[in-house]
Amino acid sequence: MGRSKIQDEGEVIRWFGEGRTYAWMVEEYRRKYNIETVPSMWGNFRQRRGLDRRITRDDDLIPWFVKEEHRWLYPLAMLRVEARRRDGRTLTENDRSRLTSWQEMLTAQNAVVHYDPDTEEGFFYVPRRKDDVDLIRRPERKTTPRRRAD
């Protein structure tokens, strides 16, 4: 195995604690050390050192395999924020405000999020039924390819 490109592990661990993105780390290493890296190197470092995952996976809240063209739509973005909140992660003031407004809208409309990958829109707000016990309309089976990391 070759020599590690990591120049200062303490520095990198601090960056993870500060919430720096992998893209930021790639650019910072290029600027500071003139060393080319790739995002997967930083992810591998995080995993080897046992550092917390950078994202929260909640396959109960997001049980679908979401098509590429639907991955940045607002309902999914809000479900991701809610997943972070439920995981005890710190939310920005903007995310807290958006999440509160979005949940108030769902309550006012007595609606839940439904996903249909075979449509252009992807996500819909549908009337809440008695068997809807969360923010989403549960599919018959989960189709997400990645399960929550416990």
GIQUIBEL-V991759 format. One record per run of one state. SS is the DSSP state (a for helix, b for strand, c for the rest). FROM is the first residue (numbers start at 1). TO is the last residue. Records with the same first field share a line. If there is no record, write none. Layout:
# GIQUIBEL-V991759
SS: FROM-TO / FROM-TO
This chain:
# GIQUIBEL-V991759
c: 1-8 / 18-21 / 34-38 / 49-67 / 71-73 / 87-92 / 110-110 / 116-122 / 128-135 / 137-150
a: 9-17 / 22-33 / 39-48 / 68-70 / 74-86 / 93-109
b: 111-115 / 123-127 / 136-136
